[in-house]
Amino acid sequence: HVQLVESGGGSVQAGGSLRLSCGTSGRFYSSYCMGWFRQAPGKEREGVAAIYNANGIANYADSVKGRFTISRDGAGSTLYLQTDSLKTEDTAVYYCVTGDGNYWGQGTQVTVS
């Protein structure tokens, strides 16, 4: 049984930082890539960042490039999203997801004021 569990969200002032974590359990064969999505109220879900296990290459949405950093621990069981220089428009529920989109976490709320 695959589980993804996010944590680390909260409320911060603009310019602040949060480190989101996504703990994973169970075997899933789409671990070639993991990523973060977010959904703000009244908006569609959007991709934020992704990381490829084979080479560690990361991709970012233009809106977060230079401010967010995605990473994984050595064992590959925990995914992180370091969010710096947060803006009010970053307010959203953040989800971690497997590369094939089959498994999603429950989300963690980030509120920037």
N, CA, C and O of each residue as an XYZ file, in Angstrom:
452
protein
N       0.849     -1.184      0.000
C       0.000      0.000      0.000
C       0.885      1.235      0.000
O       1.712      1.399      0.897
N       0.731      2.096     -0.975
C       1.544      3.294     -1.116
C       0.907      4.444     -0.347
O      -0.295      4.691     -0.446
N       1.730      5.132      0.411
C       1.258      6.316      1.117
C       2.235      7.458      0.952
O       3.449      7.272      1.034
N       1.699      8.634      0.720
C       2.483      9.859      0.679
C       1.887     10.789      1.723
O       0.685     11.052      1.711
N       2.721     11.287      2.625
C       2.222     12.131      3.710
C       3.045     13.409      3.771
O       4.237     13.382      4.076
N       2.389     14.534      3.475
C       3.067     15.827      3.520
C       3.018     16.425      4.920
O       2.119     16.135      5.709
N       4.005     17.265      5.206
C       4.034     18.024      6.449
C       4.871     19.272      6.231
O       5.543     19.414      5.209
N       4.825     20.166      7.193
C       5.673     21.353      7.136
C       4.987     22.628      6.704
O       5.599     23.696      6.714
N       3.718     22.531      6.323
C       3.011     23.742      5.944
C       2.742     24.625      7.147
O       2.992     24.233      8.286
N       2.234     25.815      6.887
C       1.922     26.744      7.969
C       1.635     28.120      7.439
O       1.433     28.321      6.241
N       1.620     29.077      8.366
C       1.371     30.474      8.015
C       2.634     31.276      8.236
O       3.246     31.210      9.302
N       3.021     32.032      7.228
C       4.223     32.862      7.313
C       3.956     34.213      6.675
O       3.013     34.374      5.899
N       4.786     35.168      7.006
C       4.707     36.470      6.355
C       5.465     36.437      5.039
O       6.365     35.621      4.840
N       5.089     37.322      4.161
C       5.775     37.430      2.881
C       7.273     37.618      3.105
O       7.700     38.386      3.967
N       8.046     36.907      2.317
C       9.493     36.927      2.476
C      10.030     35.804      3.332
O      11.238     35.573      3.384
N       9.135     35.111      4.001
C       9.538     34.022      4.874
C       9.792     32.731      4.127
O       9.737     32.677      2.899
N      10.077     31.677      4.911
C      10.418     30.373      4.335
C       9.685     29.259      5.063
O       9.329     29.379      6.235
N       9.473     28.182      4.341
C       8.950     26.944      4.904
C       9.638     25.784      4.207
O      10.019     25.883      3.041
N       9.792     24.690      4.928
C      10.323     23.474      4.326
C       9.247     22.403      4.400
O       8.874     21.943      5.479
N       8.764     22.023      3.245
C       7.752     20.992      3.166
C       8.419     19.632      3.020
O       9.444     19.504      2.351
N       7.837     18.623      3.645
C       8.353     17.263      3.548
C       7.248     16.323      3.084
O       6.066     16.551      3.340
N       7.655     15.278      2.407
C       6.709     14.260      1.959
C       7.325     12.895      2.265
O       8.266     12.461      1.601
N       6.782     12.231      3.275
C       7.240     10.901      3.611
C       6.519      9.872      2.756
O       5.315      9.976      2.520
N       7.263      8.883      2.297
C       6.667      7.873      1.432
C       6.808      6.491      2.049
O       7.774      6.216      2.761
N       5.867      5.646      1.780
C       5.929      4.258      2.226
C       5.267      3.383      1.173
O       4.434      3.838      0.389
N       5.657      2.127      1.179
C       5.133      1.229      0.169
C       5.965      1.299     -1.094
O       6.697      2.262     -1.319
N       5.848      0.288     -1.902
C       6.629      0.254     -3.140
C       5.812      0.808     -4.291
O       4.647      0.451     -4.471
N       6.418      1.663     -5.051
C       5.756      2.144     -6.252
C       6.808      2.275     -7.338
O       7.941      2.695     -7.104
N       6.392      1.905     -8.510
C       7.349      1.777     -9.592
C       7.497      3.046    -10.403
O       8.205      3.078    -11.410
N       6.828      4.081     -9.959
C       6.945      5.342    -10.683
C       7.929      6.263    -10.003
O       7.907      7.472    -10.231
N       8.793      5.709     -9.169
C       9.683      6.556     -8.392
C      10.803      7.147     -9.219
O      11.715      7.766     -8.670
N      10.755      6.967    -10.550
C      11.765      7.603    -11.388
C      11.698      9.116    -11.246
O      12.669      9.823    -11.517
N      10.546      9.597    -10.821
C      10.329     11.034    -10.717
C       9.304     11.298     -9.619
O       8.318     10.573     -9.489
N       9.542     12.323     -8.850
C       8.579     12.765     -7.847
C       8.415     14.264     -7.996
O       9.307     14.945     -8.501
N       7.281     14.777     -7.558
C       7.070     16.204     -7.725
C       6.115     16.801     -6.716
O       5.500     16.103     -5.909
N       6.012     18.113     -6.788
C       5.084     18.890     -5.965
C       4.130     19.651     -6.870
O       4.531     20.249     -7.869
N       2.862     19.613     -6.496
C       1.834     20.430     -7.122
C       1.246     21.339     -6.049
O       1.476     21.132     -4.857
N       0.492     22.340     -6.474
C      -0.226     23.167     -5.514
C      -1.555     23.593     -6.126
O      -1.723     23.636     -7.345
N      -2.488     23.904     -5.236
C      -3.785     24.391     -5.686
C      -4.245     25.504     -4.767
O      -4.434     25.311     -3.566
N      -4.419     26.670     -5.360
C      -4.913     27.825     -4.630
C      -6.437     27.873     -4.747
O      -6.998     27.310     -5.687
N      -7.105     28.528     -3.820
C      -8.573     28.609     -3.866
C      -9.057     29.197     -5.192
O      -8.605     30.259     -5.618
N      -9.969     28.497     -5.821
C     -10.556     28.980     -7.061
C      -9.680     28.828     -8.282
O     -10.029     29.300     -9.364
N      -8.532     28.163     -8.116
C      -7.616     27.991     -9.249
C      -7.372     26.517     -9.517
O      -7.617     25.660     -8.667
N      -6.885     26.245    -10.715
C      -6.550     24.877    -11.071
C      -5.255     24.444    -10.395
O      -4.403     25.266    -10.056
N      -5.128     23.133    -10.207
C      -3.895     22.603     -9.649
C      -2.764     22.820    -10.647
O      -2.941     22.628    -11.850
N      -1.605     23.221    -10.141
C      -0.472     23.481    -11.028
C       0.788     22.789    -10.524
O       0.993     22.638     -9.320
N       1.617     22.376    -11.456
C       2.893     21.770    -11.105
C       3.856     22.828    -10.606
O       3.932     23.922    -11.165
N       4.587     22.505     -9.558
C       5.542     23.434     -8.954
C       6.975     23.012     -9.242
O       7.785     23.819     -9.699
N       7.288     21.749     -8.976
C       8.652     21.267     -9.152
C       8.645     19.762     -9.280
O       7.731     19.084     -8.810
N       9.698     19.239     -9.934
C       9.854     17.794    -10.079
C      11.327     17.464    -10.028
O      12.172     18.280    -10.397
N      11.633     16.253     -9.564
C      13.017     15.818     -9.499
C      13.100     14.391    -10.019
O      12.237     13.562     -9.731
N      14.158     14.112    -10.795
C      14.363     12.814    -11.409
C      15.433     12.057    -10.638
O      16.536     12.560    -10.426
N      15.095     10.844    -10.223
C      15.982     10.082     -9.351
C      17.303      9.719    -10.018
O      18.350      9.714     -9.370
N      17.255      9.420    -11.294
C      18.445      8.906    -11.972
C      19.603      9.886    -11.939
O      20.758      9.488    -11.783
N      19.295     11.167    -12.085
C      20.375     12.143    -12.184
C      20.201     13.351    -11.274
O      21.046     14.245    -11.245
N      19.090     13.369    -10.526
C      18.860     14.478     -9.607
C      18.465     15.779    -10.267
O      18.370     16.811     -9.602
N      18.237     15.744    -11.547
C      17.851     16.972    -12.245
C      16.467     17.401    -11.794
O      15.557     16.583    -11.661
N      16.326     18.693    -11.560
C      15.060     19.242    -11.088
C      14.510     20.250    -12.091
O      15.266     20.963    -12.751
N      13.218     20.298    -12.192
C      12.534     21.284    -13.024
C      11.587     22.091    -12.143
O      11.034     21.573    -11.173
N      11.406     23.362    -12.489
C      10.572     24.244    -11.691
C       9.628     25.048    -12.576
O       9.942     25.366    -13.722
N       8.473     25.365    -12.020
C       7.593     26.308    -12.681
C       8.272     27.682    -12.671
O       9.009     28.014    -11.742
N       8.018     28.458    -13.697
C       8.639     29.789    -13.783
C       8.305     30.644    -12.564
O       9.114     31.465    -12.133
N       7.122     30.448    -12.018
C       6.667     31.291    -10.910
C       7.449     31.058     -9.620
O       7.416     31.899     -8.721
N       8.161     29.917     -9.516
C       8.889     29.619     -8.280
C      10.384     29.474     -8.510
O      11.143     29.298     -7.556
N      10.808     29.545     -9.740
C      12.220     29.343    -10.067
C      13.083     30.363     -9.323
O      12.791     31.559     -9.320
N      14.141     29.870     -8.701
C      15.029     30.744     -7.942
C      14.603     30.941     -6.495
O      15.361     31.482     -5.690
N      13.391     30.502     -6.163
C      12.902     30.658     -4.777
C      12.640     29.317     -4.101
O      12.781     29.202     -2.884
N      12.264     28.313     -4.868
C      11.952     26.981     -4.322
C      13.033     26.001     -4.747
O      13.626     26.133     -5.817
N      13.282     25.009     -3.885
C      14.253     23.961     -4.186
C      13.665     22.607     -3.802
O      13.253     22.399     -2.661
N      13.632     21.694     -4.764
C      13.142     20.343     -4.517
C      14.331     19.420     -4.305
O      15.367     19.567     -4.953
N      14.175     18.471     -3.396
C      15.256     17.526     -3.134
C      14.682     16.236     -2.550
O      13.518     16.182     -2.151
N      15.526     15.192     -2.508
C      15.148     13.933     -1.889
C      16.272     13.506     -0.953
O      17.425     13.890     -1.148
N      15.943     12.720      0.051
C      16.994     12.210      0.916
C      17.706     11.062      0.205
O      17.268     10.596     -0.847
N      18.816     10.613      0.801
C      19.640      9.602      0.158
C      18.911      8.305     -0.117
O      19.155      7.651     -1.131
N      18.021      7.934      0.779
C      17.282      6.682      0.617
C      16.138      6.831     -0.368
O      15.549      5.842     -0.805
N      15.830      8.062     -0.712
C      14.735      8.291     -1.645
C      13.366      8.148     -1.042
O      12.372      8.085     -1.766
N      13.292      8.094      0.289
C      11.993      7.873      0.904
C      11.304      9.158      1.338
O      10.119      9.153      1.671
N      12.049     10.259      1.334
C      11.453     11.538      1.722
C      11.753     12.581      0.671
O      12.893     12.739      0.233
N      10.725     13.283      0.277
C      10.821     14.367     -0.710
C      10.668     15.687      0.026
O       9.854     15.800      0.942
N      11.443     16.681     -0.371
C      11.387     17.983      0.275
C      11.094     19.086     -0.743
O      11.371     18.957     -1.936
N      10.529     20.162     -0.231
C      10.402     21.384     -1.020
C      10.742     22.548     -0.103
O       9.967     22.906      0.783
N      11.903     23.127     -0.328
C      12.307     24.319      0.416
C      11.719     25.526     -0.290
O      12.004     25.769     -1.463
N      10.900     26.281      0.424
C      10.251     27.442     -0.172
C      10.785     28.694      0.510
O      10.581     28.882      1.709
N      11.460     29.541     -0.236
C      12.039     30.784      0.275
C      11.418     31.990     -0.422
O      10.788     31.871     -1.473
N      11.612     33.138      0.186
C      11.093     34.398     -0.385
C       9.625     34.246     -0.773
O       9.215     34.614     -1.874
N       8.863     33.708      0.135
C       7.463     33.416     -0.165
C       6.671     34.683     -0.444
O       6.906     35.739      0.143
N       5.722     34.537     -1.364
C       4.847     35.635     -1.760
C       3.398     35.251     -1.438
O       3.080     34.075     -1.260
N       2.545     36.243     -1.367
C       1.137     35.943     -1.065
C       0.528     35.011     -2.106
O      -0.348     34.203     -1.797
N       1.003     35.133     -3.343
C       0.458     34.279     -4.397
C       0.915     32.828     -4.293
O       0.456     31.981     -5.061
N       1.811     32.530     -3.358
C       2.207     31.143     -3.113
C       1.234     30.434     -2.188
O       1.354     29.229     -1.969
N       0.269     31.169     -1.643
C      -0.719     30.566     -0.774
C      -1.497     29.496     -1.525
O      -2.098     29.768     -2.564
N      -1.482     28.270     -0.991
C      -2.122     27.138     -1.664
C      -1.987     25.899     -0.786
O      -1.270     25.897      0.215
N      -2.692     24.851     -1.184
C      -2.443     23.526     -0.615
C      -1.395     22.859     -1.504
O      -1.548     22.807     -2.725
N      -0.352     22.360     -0.896
C       0.748     21.743     -1.629
C       0.664     20.227     -1.485
O       0.470     19.701     -0.389
N       0.814     19.534     -2.621
C       0.703     18.081     -2.672
C       1.983     17.487     -3.247
O       2.567     18.048     -4.175
N       2.417     16.364     -2.704
C       3.465     15.613     -3.381
C       2.798     14.506     -4.186
O       1.713     14.033     -3.848
N       3.466     14.110     -5.247
C       2.860     13.174     -6.192
C       3.943     12.342     -6.844
O       5.057     12.818     -7.064
N       3.612     11.092     -7.153
C       4.553     10.258     -7.891
C       4.577     10.674     -9.356
O       3.667     11.347     -9.840
N       5.618     10.270    -10.045
C       5.828     10.719    -11.407
C       4.713     10.374    -12.377
O       4.467     11.112    -13.331
N       4.034      9.256    -12.140
C       2.955      8.871    -13.050
C       1.614      9.458    -12.636
O       0.606      9.247    -13.310
N       1.599     10.192    -11.532
C       0.354     10.806    -11.092
C      -0.618      9.871    -10.407
O      -1.748     10.257    -10.107
N      -0.189      8.644    -10.156
C      -1.113      7.675     -9.578
C      -1.291      7.845     -8.072
O      -2.326      7.470     -7.522
N      -0.298      8.401     -7.415
C      -0.365      8.523     -5.962
C      -0.141      9.967     -5.541
O       0.805     10.623     -5.975
N      -1.038     10.442     -4.685
C      -0.993     11.812     -4.188
C      -1.077     11.797     -2.665
O      -1.718     10.926     -2.077
N      -0.428     12.761     -2.039
C      -0.593     12.944     -0.618
C      -1.884     13.697     -0.335
O      -2.623     14.056     -1.252
N      -2.145     13.932      0.944
C      -3.382     14.608      1.340
C      -3.254     16.120      1.273
O      -4.253     16.836      1.335
N      -2.034     16.603      1.146
C      -1.813     18.042      1.016
C      -1.458     18.708      2.329
O      -1.847     18.244      3.401
N      -0.718     19.795      2.237
C      -0.386     20.612      3.392
C      -0.593     22.081      3.017
O      -0.168     22.524      1.950
N      -1.243     22.819      3.897
C      -1.619     24.200      3.601
C      -0.456     25.147      3.849
O       0.179     25.103      4.903
N      -0.185     25.997      2.880
C       0.780     27.088      3.025
C       0.026     28.393      2.851
O      -0.623     28.611      1.828
N       0.111     29.263      3.855
C      -0.569     30.548      3.810
C       0.456     31.648      4.009
O       1.162     31.677      5.017
N       0.532     32.545      3.049
C       1.496     33.654      3.105
C       0.720     34.962      3.183
O      -0.131     35.232      2.336
N       1.008     35.765      4.186
C       0.289     37.024      4.356
C       1.236     38.216      4.337
O       0.795     39.357      4.469
